[in-house]
Amino acid sequence: MNRYKKDARSGLVVKENTKVGIALLLLLSGLAIAGLFIVLFAELADEVMSQEFGLFDSFIIKLILVNQSQAMDMIMVFITELGSVWFLGTLSLIIVLALWFKGKDRWGALFFIIAVGGGGLLTTLLKHFYGRERPSINEEIDAVGFSFPSGHSMGSLIFYGFVIFLIIRGPQKEWIKWAVSISLAVLVVLIGTSRIYLGAHFPSDVAAGYIAGLIWLLLCLTALEWISWQTGSHIRPVKGLRNMLKSGLRMAKGKAGNLKR
């Protein structure tokens, strides 16, 4: 006999097994996507350790250093600090306290700690496992220790990616969500670029940092969403993302219509 229950988040009366089915689908989808990126990371790491990325690294480095100047040096040093341990650590503390006490989102706060803290530990383990030397050592920009994968790239993708997730499920207007999310995504790319520009990492280190960070972030967010579905949390990040995409499509159609006139 089917049992029905009112969904605390949507207010709709649904079959309990339907709710479990959606949660299971979400879990499996997240794990499948993470699995694909794990394979990609393994392939990249294998080629890097086999020194097959030399030409690629050299080409990207030369491309980025085309506009090298003293002013650009200062800009890149500032950008790289936005992905530093002390900066992300300070912001993480503020966000966790806000989620825990103001937002009453205990699960969100817990998984934010797991994502950022666990990501830092995973970065250290991967660096020591692969043991790739840096192109140069510079303590002023945290360019010490092993190089692969880039800690700044991995840490910034996890941190700012989680912030984007929190924004998507928030009550802000859709255009604000789009603006902030795109801005933070661009910032993550700039942080990785700054590490290459300043000589702290090879481009392949940065790429590996992004992939590893995305894997860990996906696993953490999938687990958080799974728990949210199971506990009947009112917060719905998936719905927020769907609304953002619909809003983006409407804006794109509107611009396309204006161009035809």
N, C-alpha and C positions, 0 to 999 in steps of 0.2 A: 504493500500500500504506500502510495506516494505521500510524503509529508510536505506541508506547505508552511512557509515562514515569511514574515515581513522583513524585507531587507532594510537594515538600519540606515544604509547609505542612500538608497534610491527611493525608499518608501513603497516599493512594489512588492506584491506577494508573489514569491517564486518558489519553485520546487527546491528543496535543500540539495538534492543531487545535482541540480543545474548550477547552483552556486559553487559546489565543489568542483564541477566540471570546468567552469570558467577559471577557477584558481589553478587547477591542474594544468590547463592549457597554457596559462600564463607562465607557470613554473617551467614547463617543458620547453616553451618557446625561448625563454630567457637562457636556459641551459644550452639549448641547441645553438643559439647565436654566440654565446660565450665559447662553446666548443669549437666553432668555426674560427674564431679569433685565436684560440689556443693553438690550433694547427698553423695558422698564419704566423704567429709569433715563433713557433718552433722552427718553421722553415726559414724565417728571417735570421734567427739566432744561428742556425746551422751554417747559413751562407756567410754570415759575418765572421764566425769563428774560422771559417775556411778561407777567409780573406778574399771573398769574391765581390765585396762591395767597395773596393778601393776606388775604382773609376767613378762610381756613383757618388761616393762621398766627396771626392775631389771636385767633381763638376758642381755639386750643390754649394760647396764652400766657396768656390770662385764666383758663383752666381750671386750669393748673398753678400760677398765682400766687394762687389762692384761699387756700391755707394758708401764705402768706408770713409769716415771722416771723424774729427774730434767731436763734433756735435752728435753724430750718430752713435759714437761710443757712449756718450753720456745717456742718450735715450735708451740704448740697449741695456746698460747697467741698471737703469731705473726699472725697465720692464722685467728684467731677470729677477729683481728683488720681489716682484709680485708673485713669484712662484717659489720663493725661498721657504725654508722650514720655519723660521721665526715668524714670517708674515702669515703664512697659511695656518700655523699653529695658533697664533693670536686670534685670527678670525674664526677659526674652528671653535675655540673656547667660547667666543661670543655667541656663535650660532647655536651651539649645543645648549647653552644656558637659556637662550631665547626659546628654543624648541621645548625644552623641559619645563620651564616655569611659565612663560607667556603663552606659548602655543599649546601647551598641554599635550605635546606629541612625544610621548616617552619612547615609543618605538623608533620614531624618526631620529631622535637624539642619539639613541643607542646605536643605530645603524650608521649614523654619521661618524660616530667615534670608531666603529668597526671599519668603515670604509677608509677614512683618513689615516687612522693609526695602523690598521692592518696593511694598508697600502704602503706606508713607510717601511714597515717591517719586511714586506715582500720585496720592495726595492732593494733593501740591504742584502737580503738573501740571494737575489738574482745577480747583483753586482759581484758578490763574492764567489758565486757559482761559476760565472763566466770569466771573471778576472781580466777584463779587457782594459788596457791602459788608456788614459786620456791623451788627447792630442797635445794638451799643455796643462800645467798645474798652476792654479791661481787661487789662493785662499780668500782673497777679497771678494770673489764672486762664487764662493763655495765650490770651486773646481778642484776638489781633492778626492782621493780614493779612486776606486775603479769607475769605468765609464759607461758600461752597458748593463742595463738600459739607463737612460737619462732620468735621474730622480726628479728634477724640476718638471720635465714633461709629464712623467707619470703622476706625480703629486698634484700638479695643476689640473690635469684632466679629471682626476678623481674628485678633487675639491670643488672646482668650478662646475664640473658635470653634475655633482650632487646638488649644488646650489641651483642650477638650472632645473633640476628635478623638483626641488622645493618650490621654485617660482611657478612652474607649470601647474602644480596642484594647489596653488594659492588663489585668493579671491580677486587678484588684480585683473584689469581689463586685458583682453587678448592682445591688443597692439603693444601694451606695455610688456607683456610676457615675451612677445616676439623680439622687441627691441633689446631687452635685457639679455635674453638667451643668445641672440646673435652676437651681441657685444662681448659676452663672456666667452663664447666659442672662438671669436677672433682673438681675444686676449690669450687664450690657451695656445693658439698657433703662434702668436707673437713671442710668447715665453719660450717656446721651443726654438724659434728662429734666433732669439737672443743668445741662447746657449751655443748655437753653431757660430754666430757672428763673433762672440767673445772668445772662441777657441776652447770652450769648456767641454764640448762634445762633438763627435762625428754626427752627420745627419742620420746615419743608421741607428745611432744610440737614441736619438730623439724619436724616430719612427717606432722603435721598439718600446720606448717609454709610453707612447700614445697607445699602442696596441695592448701592452700589459695593463696599463691603467684602465682601458676600456673593459678588458676582461674582468678585472676585479670590481669595477663599478657596476657592471651588468649583474654579476653574481650577488652583490650586496643589494641592489635595487630590486632584483627578482625575489630575493628572500624577504625583503621588506614588503613588497606587494603581496606576496603569498600570505604573510602573516596578517596584513591588512584585510585581505579577503576572508581569511579564516576567523578573524576576531570581529568582523563586521564594522571596521573603522569607517567613519564618515568621510575620510579623506580619500579622494579618487584621482591619483596622478594620471592613470590611463585615460580617464574621461577628460581631464584637463588637456592632455596632449591631443586628443581627438578634436576638442573644441579649437585648440590653437591651429591645427591643420585646416579645419574648416574655415576658420577666419582668414588664414593665409590664402586659401584657394579663392575666397570671395574677393580679397584685395587684388589678387592676380587677375581675376576675371574682370574686375572693375577697370583696372589699368589697360587691359587688352581692349575693352570696349571703348575706352577714351581714345586709344590710338587709331581705332577704325573710323572714328568720326572725322 
